[in-house]
Amino acid sequence: MQTILTDKQYNLLSRKILNKIEKNYKVLPINSLKHPNYVLRKPLYITIEMDKNSVISSLDEIEAFAYADTEFEAINLLCDEIIALYEDLKNDRTNLGKLPAKWLAYLEEFIEIK
């Protein structure tokens, strides 16, 4: 069997790919939703993706996303999105399907109302 890359070339290529991904993608904890009426019991881990023209923040567990020009703005918008979704789900608790009910249960593990 003929190899395309040597072990050294493969390791170098792997490192380059990982470095490229790490520059454009990271997971970080948020400890606050930046709202006076809501407190997080424990950190929520969100994803930040750097695109050419924007920053995308997301909380994949509830399929919430926000787009902005800066990381700071993207995180703030995501916090607003999480709160809006939480309030909508909470207010319509009796009519939720399976997936929205799971999202609400997930959020209730983290969010405490003051």
Buried (B, 14 or more C-beta within 10 A) or exposed (E): EEEEEEEEEEEEEEEEEEEEEEEEEEEEEBEEBEEEEBBBEEEBEBBBBBEEEBBBBBBEBBEBBBBBEEBEBBBBBBBBBBBEBBBEBBEEEEEBEEEBEEBBEBBEEBBEEE
